[in-house]
Amino acid sequence: MTSPAPKVLILLGSPRRAGNTAALAARIAEGAEEAGAQVESIRLNALKISPCQACDGCRRKEKGCVVDDDMQGLYTKIKEADALVYASPVYWFSMSAQMKAFMDRCYAFGVNKYNDLRGKKTAVAMSFGDRDAFESGCVNALRAFQDSFRYTGTNLVGMVYGSADGAGEIKADTDLMDRAKALGRSLVLTEA
Ligand SMILES: Cc1cc2nc3c(=O)[nH]c(=O)nc-3n(C[C@H](O)[C@H](O)[C@H](O)COP(=O)(O)O)c2cc1C
């Protein structure tokens, strides 16, 4: 019997449909699909994801977060995924607000001591308008992702990030695009 294709869920944190992080994420998807994965991409900007209310309702109710919005469907998709890709532009020296709201709502996984996330493979894709990862503030977001993955026990496979401003300009960085595709492959082929 053949085993089911591993599921990769890509979380797109930019409002731009044809933006730079979307381009990086598309190459990651290409690599992952070539390695046999089933890939789904979600535009966080198209969903209603309210900020976490710190009500701790998720800690009191075993069913998790009590806020009734589009995050409810995402909790299920995340649980079912083998690997998660976080794609975000740098906004004000950190990740986008769309991505941050999503990350905050992942606090609800704490109801089960983050067991629903533990062991999943993760990857990060980011772009920034400034010259390098430090000046742009990209490092702050990368560090926040790294810390959150360590805290929740997920397995960071790799990160791709680069400088570009106009939507889609990042495609000109062919080395980065190649590395994004290679990351997609490793995301599937690396042991959890
Ligand atoms: C609201 C906003 C804030 C931004 N803040 C930064 C920043 O702090 N540092 C930086 O280097 N670029 C910043 N940028 C530029 C974006 O990071 C850059 O254009 C990026 O490539 C956009 O990615 P996207 O096409 O996936 O949206 C900002 C852009 C916007 C719209």
The ligand as an SDF file (V2000), in Angstrom:
LIG
                    3D

 31 33  0  0  0  0  0  0  0  0999 V2000
    3.5640   48.7670    5.6800 C   0  0  0  0  0  0  0  0  0  0  0  0
    4.9120   48.3980    5.1360 C   0  0  0  0  0  0  0  0  0  0  0  0
    5.9990   48.3750    5.9850 C   0  0  0  0  0  0  0  0  0  0  0  0
    7.2610   48.0130    5.5180 C   0  0  0  0  0  0  0  0  0  0  0  0
    8.3050   47.9750    6.4050 N   0  0  0  0  0  0  0  0  0  0  0  0
    9.5300   47.6000    5.9570 C   0  0  0  0  0  0  0  0  0  0  0  0
   10.6260   47.5180    6.8700 C   0  0  0  0  0  0  0  0  0  0  0  0
   10.5090   47.7800    8.0690 O   0  0  0  0  0  0  0  0  0  0  0  0
   11.8440   47.1170    6.3820 N   0  0  0  0  0  0  0  0  0  0  0  0
   12.0280   46.8560    5.0390 C   0  0  0  0  0  0  0  0  0  0  0  0
   13.1520   46.5170    4.6410 O   0  0  0  0  0  0  0  0  0  0  0  0
   10.9930   46.8900    4.1650 N   0  0  0  0  0  0  0  0  0  0  0  0
    9.7540   47.2470    4.5810 C   0  0  0  0  0  0  0  0  0  0  0  0
    8.6920   47.2740    3.7010 N   0  0  0  0  0  0  0  0  0  0  0  0
    8.9060   46.8260    2.2900 C   0  0  0  0  0  0  0  0  0  0  0  0
    8.4620   45.3590    2.0950 C   0  0  0  0  0  0  0  0  0  0  0  0
    9.0230   44.4980    3.0640 O   0  0  0  0  0  0  0  0  0  0  0  0
    8.9160   44.8560    0.6970 C   0  0  0  0  0  0  0  0  0  0  0  0
    8.3190   45.6330   -0.3000 O   0  0  0  0  0  0  0  0  0  0  0  0
    8.6010   43.3860    0.4830 C   0  0  0  0  0  0  0  0  0  0  0  0
    9.3240   42.8940   -0.6190 O   0  0  0  0  0  0  0  0  0  0  0  0
    7.1080   43.1570    0.2530 C   0  0  0  0  0  0  0  0  0  0  0  0
    6.8520   41.7830    0.1060 O   0  0  0  0  0  0  0  0  0  0  0  0
    5.4990   41.2870   -0.6020 P   0  0  0  0  0  0  0  0  0  0  0  0
    5.6310   41.6860   -2.0660 O   0  0  0  0  0  0  0  0  0  0  0  0
    5.4570   39.8170   -0.4030 O   0  0  0  0  0  0  0  0  0  0  0  0
    4.3700   41.9920    0.0680 O   0  0  0  0  0  0  0  0  0  0  0  0
    7.4340   47.6670    4.1410 C   0  0  0  0  0  0  0  0  0  0  0  0
    6.3280   47.7160    3.2700 C   0  0  0  0  0  0  0  0  0  0  0  0
    5.0930   48.0800    3.7500 C   0  0  0  0  0  0  0  0  0  0  0  0
    3.9180   48.1340    2.8060 C   0  0  0  0  0  0  0  0  0  0  0  0
  1  2  1  0
  2  3  1  0
  2 30  2  0
  3  4  2  0
  4  5  1  0
  4 28  1  0
  5  6  2  0
  6  7  1  0
  6 13  1  0
  7  8  2  0
  7  9  1  0
  9 10  1  0
 10 11  2  0
 10 12  1  0
 12 13  2  0
 13 14  1  0
 14 15  1  0
 14 28  1  0
 15 16  1  0
 16 17  1  0
 16 18  1  0
 18 19  1  0
 18 20  1  0
 20 21  1  0
 20 22  1  0
 22 23  1  0
 23 24  1  0
 24 25  2  0
 24 26  1  0
 24 27  1  0
 28 29  2  0
 29 30  1  0
 30 31  1  0
M  END
$$$$
